[in-house]
Amino acid sequence: MPDNKKVRRRPRKQKKSVQLKVFALGGLGEIGKNMYVFQYGDDILVVDAGLMFPDEEMLGIDFVIPDISYLEENREKIKGIIITHGHEDHIGALPFVLPRLNVPVYGTRLTLGMVRHKLQEAVPDYNANFVEVKAGEEAGLGSFNVQFVSVCHSIPDGVGLVIQTPQGCIVHTGDFKLDPTPIDGRLTDYAAFAEAGKKGVLLMLSDSTNAEKKGFTSSEFIIGGTLDRIFRLHRNKRIIIAAFASNLHRVQQVVDAASRFNRKVAFVGRSMINYVALARELGYLSADDKMIIPAADVYKYAPNQVVVMTTGSQGEPFSGLVLMSKGEHKQIELSARDVVAIFASPVPGNEKLVSSTINRLFACGCEVIYEGDKEIHVSGHAARDELRLMINLVRPKYFVPIHGEYRHLVRHTQIAQEMGISPKNTFVLQNGDVLAISGTRAQVREHVAAGRIMVDGVAMGELEGSIMKERHELAEDGFIVVSAVVDKYLNLLSIPYIESRGFIHIEDASSLHEDLLAAIKRVFEHFAKRKRAVEKDVLELRVKSRVRDVVRRRYVHARPMILPIITMVEERPEK
């Protein structure tokens, strides 16, 4: 009889295609610490390594950098770090990141010059492997072939990227604007982006900073007209101009205006002096040696013969302009003979610092020209219509907005959808979200560590750690220190010392001190009577508890930090 049983064969396992993974370790939902990672199999490409300046909640923190634990775990897979341009939010983390990864760094001439200068200051013993590239050139990094594309921004030598991968083409715009009249004549390369779009783009990552601003961003060229008006209207005054030190286009326009009006130029602020020197050395800034004078020589010239260009447009505490406004600058003293122009808008989070600086400048008697005045500043980032045009040139299948606060990312996504990209193909990611692209699918399923690392001087640590918690407690509630010296039987050898800071008004100190002293004495008397050994930690916890009880009986809502210090003295051996 025939066997009618069907033989079930196991389906053949299809070879799993390698996924292209894209994620950010910084730069999404925030302004700063840009760091983007592209991974295909065992090859990793990193784009940018920036810092972010702290907000007012980050007490005592100098700046914040990305958590690179994932990159450290996969160090051997990293083919290189590409830097799109020389702003701090794109290069500022390199002194901390690069020695730990030790991989090649790719960038244009000016960008690498700025990086080299930062590394020489921060880690002078580290020898970096720099690979200089030019816009229009290509570089192979493992599975990635990268074309560097010229883009306009508020700093020279910026680039966007066209990255060829086995899964398809990725376009990373970098920070850009579509300026028709750039100061250095270096236009955004429309043709390169359009050519990539014509061939087919799998994924586009685009600058979202100005996604809420209508129209087109104004050209940097208009600043020249503003400078001319200021120089004409204030021909008898000394002119002080504050701007970002890295905005070399603006520096060039100030130098050109000073030349037209027969004024000398003095640069103030370490970063301003360093960047100007670097840009002149590399040929990105043109200035006659006879025009430039040291700040110490300013008073050798009449007020209408000098223009001072300084740092401090963001109200940075130790910048040139801020020190001048406080009357603490060693070389420049402000008065009614000065007009101060701030050629920058406040970065989010710096509004109070900038406002305080402006108030002090008015108090010095200066005339102050700032953001409220027309055409004093233009952005280096594309506005909504420029973003539309770039999306139309590139025509990607998938779209990820980058470089912006969360609302900017959402607005940029809406623009992409208006331009015909399917909502299911647009992704508003957060730092650490992994977009995996394989075949005809793109989805977010993984997450990698992408926290924030705080830098306090030379120390580094997680932002959410205990140090920040303690700083907030000290700032809000103050502290009480209790110091007691006892013998091995826990008898007090002297009156306990009690000190507080930032907690109690002086008129209440005396009576509270007596209550605290009585409570502390009772703790030691209790343990001394038991005549048993007691761990020091137990004593400190009991003292802390009793001090807290006394404080809260008097001040219900008080939560000062309490720090008990107990010193146990052994008996001296007999001679």
Backbone hydrogen bonds, N-H to C=O, Kabsch-Sander energy under -0.5 kcal/mol:
donor,donor_aa,acceptor,acceptor_aa,energy
4,N,2,P,-0.7
8,R,6,K,-0.7
9,R,7,V,-0.7
14,Q,12,R,-0.5
20,L,437,I,-2.7
21,K,19,Q,-0.6
21,K,39,Q,-3.3
22,V,435,L,-2.2
23,F,37,V,-2.2
25,L,35,M,-2.8
26,G,35,M,-1.1
29,G,27,G,-0.5
29,G,404,G,-1.6
30,E,404,G,-1.2
32,G,30,E,-0.8
33,K,51,L,-2.3
34,N,89,D,-1.9
35,M,26,G,-2.0
36,Y,47,V,-2.4
37,V,23,F,-3.5
38,F,45,L,-2.8
39,Q,21,K,-2.9
40,Y,43,D,-2.5
41,G,19,Q,-0.8
43,D,40,Y,-1.9
44,I,77,K,-2.4
45,L,38,F,-3.0
46,V,80,G,-2.1
47,V,36,Y,-3.1
48,D,46,V,-0.5
48,D,82,I,-3.0
49,A,90,H,-2.9
50,G,34,N,-2.0
51,L,88,E,-1.8
52,M,64,V,-2.6
58,M,55,D,-1.7
59,L,57,E,-1.6
61,I,58,M,-1.7
62,D,455,V,-2.1
63,F,455,V,-1.3
64,V,52,M,-3.0
65,I,453,I,-2.9
67,D,451,G,-1.4
68,I,66,P,-0.7
72,E,68,I,-2.4
73,E,69,S,-2.1
74,N,70,Y,-1.2
75,R,72,E,-1.1
77,K,74,N,-1.8
78,I,74,N,-0.6
78,I,75,R,-1.3
79,K,44,I,-3.1
80,G,44,I,-0.6
81,I,104,P,-2.6
82,I,46,V,-3.1
83,I,106,Y,-2.9
84,T,82,I,-0.5
90,H,87,H,-2.2
91,I,87,H,-1.6
92,G,88,E,-2.4
93,A,49,A,-2.0
94,L,49,A,-0.8
94,L,91,I,-1.7
96,F,93,A,-1.5
97,V,93,A,-2.3
98,L,94,L,-2.5
100,R,97,V,-0.7
101,L,97,V,-1.4
101,L,98,L,-0.5
102,N,98,L,-3.7
105,V,129,N,-2.7
106,Y,81,I,-3.0
107,G,131,V,-1.7
112,L,108,T,-2.8
113,G,109,R,-1.9
114,M,110,L,-2.2
115,V,111,T,-2.2
116,R,112,L,-3.0
117,H,113,G,-1.9
118,K,114,M,-2.0
119,L,115,V,-2.5
120,Q,116,R,-2.2
121,E,117,H,-1.6
122,A,118,K,-2.4
123,V,119,L,-2.5
126,Y,123,V,-1.9
128,A,126,Y,-0.8
130,F,128,A,-0.9
131,V,105,V,-3.0
132,E,130,F,-0.5
133,V,107,G,-2.3
136,G,148,F,-4.0
137,E,134,K,-2.2
139,A,146,V,-2.2
141,L,139,A,-0.5
141,L,144,F,-3.5
144,F,141,L,-2.0
145,N,164,Q,-2.1
146,V,139,A,-3.1
146,V,144,F,-0.5
147,Q,145,N,-0.5
147,Q,162,V,-2.7
148,F,137,E,-2.5
149,V,147,Q,-0.5
149,V,160,G,-2.8
151,V,158,G,-1.6
152,C,177,K,-0.7
158,G,155,I,-0.6
159,V,84,T,-1.9
160,G,149,V,-3.1
161,L,172,H,-3.5
162,V,147,Q,-2.3
163,I,161,L,-0.6
163,I,170,I,-3.5
164,Q,145,N,-3.1
164,Q,162,V,-0.6
165,T,168,G,-1.7
168,G,165,T,-0.8
170,I,163,I,-3.0
171,V,203,L,-2.7
172,H,161,L,-2.8
172,H,170,I,-0.5
173,T,171,V,-0.6
173,T,205,L,-2.4
176,F,174,G,-0.5
177,K,152,C,-1.2
179,D,177,K,-1.0
185,G,182,P,-1.1
187,L,185,G,-1.0
189,D,150,S,-2.9
190,Y,188,T,-1.8
193,F,189,D,-1.6
194,A,190,Y,-2.8
195,E,191,A,-2.6
196,A,192,A,-1.9
197,G,193,F,-2.3
198,K,194,A,-2.3
199,K,195,E,-1.9
200,G,196,A,-1.5
201,V,395,R,-0.6
202,L,169,C,-1.8
202,L,200,G,-0.5
203,L,169,C,-1.9
204,M,398,Y,-1.8
205,L,171,V,-3.2
206,S,400,V,-1.3
207,D,174,G,-0.6
208,S,402,I,-1.7
208,S,403,H,-0.8
210,N,382,A,-0.6
211,A,208,S,-2.1
213,K,210,N,-1.6
222,I,219,S,-1.4
223,I,220,E,-1.5
224,G,221,F,-1.2
225,G,221,F,-0.5
225,G,222,I,-0.5
226,T,222,I,-1.5
227,L,223,I,-2.5
228,D,224,G,-2.0
229,R,225,G,-2.0
230,I,226,T,-2.3
231,F,227,L,-2.7
232,R,228,D,-2.1
233,L,229,R,-2.8
234,H,230,I,-1.9
235,R,232,R,-1.0
237,K,234,H,-1.5
238,R,337,R,-2.1
239,I,306,V,-1.3
240,I,238,R,-0.5
240,I,339,V,-2.8
241,I,308,V,-3.3
242,A,341,A,-2.6
243,A,310,T,-1.7
247,N,244,F,-1.2
248,L,246,S,-2.2
250,R,247,N,-0.6
251,V,247,N,-1.9
252,Q,248,L,-2.5
253,Q,249,H,-1.8
254,V,250,R,-2.2
255,V,251,V,-2.5
256,D,252,Q,-2.5
257,A,253,Q,-2.4
258,A,254,V,-2.6
259,S,255,V,-2.0
260,R,256,D,-2.0
261,F,257,A,-1.7
262,N,259,S,-1.2
263,R,258,A,-2.9
264,K,305,Q,-3.3
265,V,291,M,-2.7
266,A,307,V,-2.2
267,F,293,I,-0.5
268,V,309,M,-2.6
273,I,269,G,-2.7
274,N,270,R,-2.6
275,Y,271,S,-2.7
276,V,272,M,-2.3
277,A,273,I,-2.1
278,L,274,N,-2.5
279,A,275,Y,-3.0
280,R,276,V,-2.3
281,E,277,A,-2.1
282,L,278,L,-2.2
283,G,279,A,-0.7
284,Y,279,A,-2.8
285,L,279,A,-1.1
287,A,285,L,-0.6
291,M,288,D,-1.5
292,I,288,D,-0.8
292,I,289,D,-0.6
293,I,265,V,-2.5
297,D,294,P,-1.9
298,V,295,A,-1.4
300,K,297,D,-1.8
301,Y,298,V,-1.6
305,Q,302,A,-2.3
306,V,303,P,-1.2
307,V,264,K,-2.3
308,V,239,I,-3.0
309,M,266,A,-2.9
309,M,307,V,-0.5
310,T,241,I,-2.8
310,T,308,V,-0.5
311,T,268,V,-1.0
315,G,312,G,-1.9
319,S,316,E,-2.0
321,L,311,T,-2.0
323,L,319,S,-2.2
324,M,320,G,-2.2
325,S,321,L,-2.5
326,K,322,V,-1.4
327,G,324,M,-1.3
328,E,323,L,-3.0
329,H,323,L,-0.9
333,E,331,Q,-0.5
338,D,335,S,-1.8
339,V,238,R,-2.3
340,V,367,E,-3.2
341,A,240,I,-2.9
342,I,369,I,-2.9
343,F,242,A,-2.8
343,F,341,A,-0.8
344,A,342,I,-1.4
350,N,347,V,-2.9
354,V,350,N,-2.4
355,S,351,E,-2.6
356,S,352,K,-2.5
357,T,353,L,-1.9
358,I,354,V,-2.4
359,N,355,S,-2.2
360,R,356,S,-2.1
361,L,357,T,-2.2
362,F,358,I,-2.2
363,A,359,N,-1.9
364,C,360,R,-1.3
365,G,362,F,-1.8
366,C,361,L,-1.6
367,E,338,D,-1.7
369,I,340,V,-3.3
370,Y,368,V,-0.5
373,D,370,Y,-2.7
376,I,373,D,-0.8
382,A,176,F,-1.9
384,R,213,K,-3.0
385,D,215,G,-1.9
386,E,215,G,-0.8
386,E,383,A,-0.5
387,L,383,A,-2.2
388,R,384,R,-2.2
389,L,385,D,-2.1
390,M,386,E,-2.4
391,I,387,L,-2.3
392,N,388,R,-2.3
393,L,389,L,-1.9
394,V,390,M,-2.3
395,R,391,I,-3.1
397,K,201,V,-1.8
398,Y,202,L,-2.3
399,F,425,N,-2.3
400,V,204,M,-2.8
402,I,206,S,-2.6
403,H,27,G,-0.7
404,G,27,G,-1.3
404,G,30,E,-0.7
408,H,405,E,-0.7
409,L,405,E,-2.0
410,V,406,Y,-2.2
411,R,407,R,-2.4
412,H,408,H,-2.3
413,T,409,L,-2.1
414,Q,410,V,-2.1
415,I,411,R,-1.8
416,A,412,H,-2.3
417,Q,413,T,-2.3
418,E,414,Q,-2.2
419,M,415,I,-1.5
420,G,417,Q,-1.6
421,I,416,A,-2.0
425,N,422,S,-2.2
426,T,423,P,-1.3
427,F,399,F,-2.4
429,L,427,F,-1.0
431,N,28,L,-0.5
432,G,24,A,-2.5
433,D,430,Q,-2.5
434,V,446,E,-2.0
435,L,22,V,-2.9
435,L,433,D,-0.7
436,A,434,V,-0.7
436,A,443,Q,-3.0
437,I,20,L,-2.9
437,I,435,L,-0.5
438,S,441,R,-2.5
441,R,438,S,-2.2
443,Q,436,A,-2.1
445,R,434,V,-0.9
445,R,443,Q,-0.6
446,E,434,V,-0.7
448,V,432,G,-2.3
453,I,65,I,-3.0
454,M,452,R,-0.5
454,M,461,G,-3.0
455,V,63,F,-2.6
456,D,454,M,-0.5
456,D,459,A,-2.5
457,G,455,V,-0.6
458,V,456,D,-0.7
459,A,456,D,-2.0
461,G,454,M,-1.7
463,L,452,R,-2.4
465,G,462,E,-1.6
469,K,465,G,-1.1
470,E,466,S,-2.5
471,R,467,I,-2.2
472,H,468,M,-2.3
473,E,469,K,-2.1
474,L,470,E,-2.5
475,A,471,R,-2.4
476,E,472,H,-2.3
477,D,473,E,-2.7
478,G,473,E,-0.6
478,G,474,L,-1.2
479,F,501,R,-2.3
480,I,561,M,-2.9
481,V,499,E,-3.6
482,V,563,L,-1.9
483,S,497,Y,-3.0
484,A,565,I,-2.4
486,V,567,T,-2.5
487,D,491,N,-1.8
488,K,569,V,-0.6
490,L,487,D,-2.0
493,L,485,V,-2.9
494,S,485,V,-0.7
497,Y,483,S,-3.0
498,I,496,P,-0.5
499,E,481,V,-2.4
501,R,479,F,-2.1
508,D,505,H,-1.5
509,A,505,H,-0.6
509,A,506,I,-0.9
510,S,506,I,-0.5
512,L,508,D,-1.7
513,H,509,A,-2.4
514,E,510,S,-1.7
515,D,511,S,-1.8
516,L,512,L,-2.7
517,L,513,H,-2.4
518,A,514,E,-2.2
519,A,515,D,-2.0
520,I,516,L,-2.4
521,K,517,L,-2.3
522,R,518,A,-1.8
523,V,519,A,-1.5
524,F,520,I,-1.7
525,E,521,K,-2.5
526,H,522,R,-2.2
527,F,523,V,-1.7
528,A,524,F,-2.5
529,K,525,E,-1.9
530,R,526,H,-0.9
531,K,527,F,-0.7
531,K,528,A,-0.8
532,R,527,F,-0.6
539,L,535,E,-1.8
540,E,536,K,-2.4
541,L,537,D,-2.2
542,R,538,V,-2.1
543,V,539,L,-2.6
544,K,540,E,-2.5
545,S,541,L,-2.2
546,R,542,R,-2.3
547,V,543,V,-2.5
548,R,544,K,-2.1
549,D,545,S,-2.1
550,V,546,R,-2.1
551,V,547,V,-2.4
552,R,548,R,-2.5
553,R,549,D,-1.6
554,R,550,V,-1.2
555,Y,551,V,-3.3
556,V,554,R,-0.5
558,A,555,Y,-1.5
561,M,478,G,-2.5
563,L,480,I,-3.0
563,L,561,M,-0.5
565,I,482,V,-3.5
567,T,484,A,-2.7
568,M,566,I,-0.5
569,V,486,V,-3.0
569,V,567,T,-0.5
570,E,568,M,-0.5
